[in-house]
């Protein structure tokens, strides 16, 4: 995926309702746990792009993400193949979740298109 020009972004480790997390340490742990796992698996540093699980967030979440160096993406440009359409427009965010039975021992995979200026 990365070789094709895609960016793998952070969607948290446990996939909680982030709007209920007001403690900065707990918020940071959700993001850094996935960063650490990603680096251990790929040997690369995860880019600082983030999408809140279920699209739920609070204003303080947005500020905490910003303080941690993240650019937050919300639902407006999200698309997926399970919606009955295989059309993905340039610049869209593509969400790929594990389609197998639920696995709580690992986070869902989230893939985001490269945010190059030519994709807008």
N, C-alpha and C positions, 0 to 999 in steps of 0.2 A: 504494500500500500504506500509506504513512504517513498519507495523508488518510483512509483507512478505519480508522485506529486501531492499525495494526500497528507493530511495532518491528523494524528490521533490526539484527541482532546480528553480532558478530565470530566468525568461524570460522577465522581466520588467513588469511594471504595464500597460502602454498604448500601448506597442508593436510598438514603433517608429523605424525609420531608425536611429540606434544609430551612424552610421558613420557621421551623420549630427550634432551630439551633441558634441561640443568641450568644453563646460563649465562644469567644474567638479561638481558644485552644481546641475546642471540640470541632469547630468549623475547619480549622487548619488541618487537624488530624485526618478528616475525611479526604481532603485533597492530597496531603503528603503521603498518606498510606498508598494511594493509587500511583502517585509519582514514583515511589520507591519500588513497588511491584513492577511497574512498567520498565524502569531502568534495570532491574535485576533480570527481567526476561529478555529485553531487547538490547541492553548495553547502551541505550541512548537516553538522553534527557527528554522528558515530556515537555512539549510546548505549553505555554501558559494560556490555554483556551479552556473555558469551563462552561458547562450547561447544567443548570440545576435539575436534579431528578424530578420527574413529573411536572416540570415547569414551575415548581413552587419555590418561592424565595421571599425574602423581606428586604427592605431598603438597607438594613444593617448588613445582610448577607452580601449585597452588591458592593458595599463599602469594604467589607472584610476581604472579598475576592480581589478587589482593586488594590488594597494594601499588600496583598500577597503577590501582586504582579500579574493577576489574571485579567484577561478580557472575557467578559461574560456574554454568552449567546443565549437568546431566549427562543421561544417556540415559533416566531413568525416566519422563519425561513426553513423550518424543519420539514423533511419529507421522508417517507419510507416506502419500501416496496410492498409491505403488507397492506397498504391502503388500496390495492387493486390497480395501481398504475406503476409501470416501470420507467416512467419519464422522470428524469432528474435534470432540472434546469441548471445551467452554469451558475456557479456561486451558491447553490443550495447546500444546505447542511444535510448529510445523509446519516441517519441513525441506524445502526445495525446491532440488534440485541440478540442474545442467545435464544434460538428458536426451539431448543431442546427443553426437556423438563427442567423446572426451576433448580438452580444450583446456587445455594447460598454461600458456598465456600469460595466464590470468586465474583468479582464485579462484572456487570454487563460490559460488552465491548461497545465503544462509541467511536464512530469515524466521522470526521468532518472534512469537507473539501478544503483545499488550500485557499487561504484568504488573500490570494494575490490580487493586485489592483486590476489585472486584466479579466478577472472573473466576475466583475460587477456589472 
